[in-house]
Every structure is written in structure tokens, then in C-alpha cells.
Amino acid sequence: MMYNALVKGLNPHVEEEITVLIEGVVLVCFVREWLKNVAVDKSYSVTIDSCVLDDIDMAENEDAGIGFK
């Protein structure tokens, strides 16, 4: 699914880390393919995949809201 993401910040110490605002939710993400032309306060069409590291027990939220259980 495609989302409209507003770039809120870029981490100067971790090249792949980006903070975005999507549908009112702030997310800290890591981009797969870094684009040198990405700019703060600009919007981009993006797709989102999740990756859970370690042994965190997670389940999909069954409610209509946004979140993790």
C-alpha cells in the first residue's frame, strides 16, 4: 500500500534513518535505498514494511485504530 509521507527529520549520524509523518502518526524508519535528494518538509509516496528484531512478542492490532499489541 502506498502512503504519503512528510519527512520531519534525517539523522545526521545514521544515513538510513528518517523520521516521517504518515496519516498523523510519527514514525522513525530506516530506508532500504537511500536517496540523496530526500529533503525535510517535503512529501513522498512510500511503502512501509515492518521488521521486528530480537524476540519481541507482537500481534496485529485487531481494532480499527493504529497500534501494536
Rosetta constraint file for C-alpha pairs under 8 A:
AtomPair CA 1 CA 47 HARMONIC 5.89 0.50
AtomPair CA 1 CA 48 HARMONIC 7.62 0.50
AtomPair CA 2 CA 45 HARMONIC 6.23 0.50
AtomPair CA 2 CA 46 HARMONIC 5.43 0.50
AtomPair CA 2 CA 47 HARMONIC 4.89 0.50
AtomPair CA 2 CA 48 HARMONIC 7.80 0.50
AtomPair CA 3 CA 22 HARMONIC 6.96 0.50
AtomPair CA 3 CA 45 HARMONIC 5.53 0.50
AtomPair CA 3 CA 46 HARMONIC 5.23 0.50
AtomPair CA 3 CA 47 HARMONIC 6.09 0.50
AtomPair CA 3 CA 48 HARMONIC 7.94 0.50
AtomPair CA 4 CA 22 HARMONIC 6.30 0.50
AtomPair CA 4 CA 23 HARMONIC 7.82 0.50
AtomPair CA 4 CA 43 HARMONIC 6.41 0.50
AtomPair CA 4 CA 44 HARMONIC 5.69 0.50
AtomPair CA 4 CA 45 HARMONIC 4.73 0.50
AtomPair CA 4 CA 46 HARMONIC 6.32 0.50
AtomPair CA 5 CA 20 HARMONIC 5.82 0.50
AtomPair CA 5 CA 21 HARMONIC 5.60 0.50
AtomPair CA 5 CA 22 HARMONIC 4.96 0.50
AtomPair CA 5 CA 43 HARMONIC 5.30 0.50
AtomPair CA 5 CA 44 HARMONIC 5.30 0.50
AtomPair CA 5 CA 45 HARMONIC 6.21 0.50
AtomPair CA 5 CA 46 HARMONIC 6.54 0.50
AtomPair CA 6 CA 20 HARMONIC 5.37 0.50
AtomPair CA 6 CA 21 HARMONIC 5.07 0.50
AtomPair CA 6 CA 22 HARMONIC 6.65 0.50
AtomPair CA 6 CA 40 HARMONIC 7.80 0.50
AtomPair CA 6 CA 41 HARMONIC 6.17 0.50
AtomPair CA 6 CA 42 HARMONIC 5.64 0.50
AtomPair CA 6 CA 43 HARMONIC 4.22 0.50
AtomPair CA 6 CA 44 HARMONIC 6.55 0.50
AtomPair CA 7 CA 18 HARMONIC 7.30 0.50
AtomPair CA 7 CA 19 HARMONIC 6.11 0.50
AtomPair CA 7 CA 20 HARMONIC 4.50 0.50
AtomPair CA 7 CA 21 HARMONIC 6.52 0.50
AtomPair CA 7 CA 39 HARMONIC 6.89 0.50
AtomPair CA 7 CA 40 HARMONIC 4.97 0.50
AtomPair CA 7 CA 41 HARMONIC 5.35 0.50
AtomPair CA 7 CA 42 HARMONIC 5.77 0.50
AtomPair CA 7 CA 43 HARMONIC 6.20 0.50
AtomPair CA 7 CA 44 HARMONIC 7.83 0.50
AtomPair CA 8 CA 18 HARMONIC 7.78 0.50
AtomPair CA 8 CA 19 HARMONIC 5.36 0.50
AtomPair CA 8 CA 20 HARMONIC 5.16 0.50
AtomPair CA 8 CA 21 HARMONIC 6.66 0.50
AtomPair CA 8 CA 40 HARMONIC 5.56 0.50
AtomPair CA 8 CA 41 HARMONIC 5.91 0.50
AtomPair CA 9 CA 18 HARMONIC 5.91 0.50
AtomPair CA 9 CA 19 HARMONIC 4.95 0.50
AtomPair CA 9 CA 20 HARMONIC 7.00 0.50
AtomPair CA 9 CA 40 HARMONIC 5.74 0.50
AtomPair CA 10 CA 15 HARMONIC 7.74 0.50
AtomPair CA 10 CA 17 HARMONIC 6.32 0.50
AtomPair CA 10 CA 18 HARMONIC 4.72 0.50
AtomPair CA 10 CA 19 HARMONIC 6.32 0.50
AtomPair CA 10 CA 40 HARMONIC 7.22 0.50
AtomPair CA 11 CA 15 HARMONIC 6.39 0.50
AtomPair CA 11 CA 16 HARMONIC 7.77 0.50
AtomPair CA 11 CA 17 HARMONIC 5.59 0.50
AtomPair CA 11 CA 18 HARMONIC 6.25 0.50
AtomPair CA 15 CA 34 HARMONIC 7.69 0.50
AtomPair CA 16 CA 30 HARMONIC 5.09 0.50
AtomPair CA 16 CA 31 HARMONIC 5.27 0.50
AtomPair CA 16 CA 32 HARMONIC 7.32 0.50
AtomPair CA 16 CA 34 HARMONIC 6.26 0.50
AtomPair CA 17 CA 28 HARMONIC 6.97 0.50
AtomPair CA 17 CA 29 HARMONIC 5.69 0.50
AtomPair CA 17 CA 30 HARMONIC 4.53 0.50
AtomPair CA 17 CA 31 HARMONIC 6.61 0.50
AtomPair CA 18 CA 28 HARMONIC 5.80 0.50
AtomPair CA 18 CA 29 HARMONIC 5.33 0.50
AtomPair CA 18 CA 30 HARMONIC 6.07 0.50
AtomPair CA 18 CA 31 HARMONIC 7.24 0.50
AtomPair CA 19 CA 26 HARMONIC 6.97 0.50
AtomPair CA 19 CA 27 HARMONIC 5.65 0.50
AtomPair CA 19 CA 28 HARMONIC 4.41 0.50
AtomPair CA 19 CA 29 HARMONIC 6.14 0.50
AtomPair CA 20 CA 26 HARMONIC 5.71 0.50
AtomPair CA 20 CA 27 HARMONIC 5.38 0.50
AtomPair CA 20 CA 28 HARMONIC 6.51 0.50
AtomPair CA 20 CA 29 HARMONIC 7.55 0.50
AtomPair CA 21 CA 25 HARMONIC 5.48 0.50
AtomPair CA 21 CA 26 HARMONIC 4.51 0.50
AtomPair CA 21 CA 27 HARMONIC 6.32 0.50
AtomPair CA 22 CA 26 HARMONIC 6.48 0.50
AtomPair CA 22 CA 27 HARMONIC 7.53 0.50
AtomPair CA 38 CA 42 HARMONIC 7.84 0.50
AtomPair CA 52 CA 56 HARMONIC 7.11 0.50
AtomPair CA 58 CA 68 HARMONIC 7.02 0.50
AtomPair CA 58 CA 69 HARMONIC 5.92 0.50
AtomPair CA 59 CA 68 HARMONIC 6.86 0.50
AtomPair CA 59 CA 69 HARMONIC 5.63 0.50
AtomPair CA 60 CA 68 HARMONIC 6.53 0.50
AtomPair CA 60 CA 69 HARMONIC 6.85 0.50
AtomPair CA 61 CA 65 HARMONIC 7.69 0.50
AtomPair CA 61 CA 66 HARMONIC 7.31 0.50
AtomPair CA 61 CA 67 HARMONIC 6.21 0.50
AtomPair CA 61 CA 68 HARMONIC 5.70 0.50
AtomPair CA 61 CA 69 HARMONIC 6.13 0.50
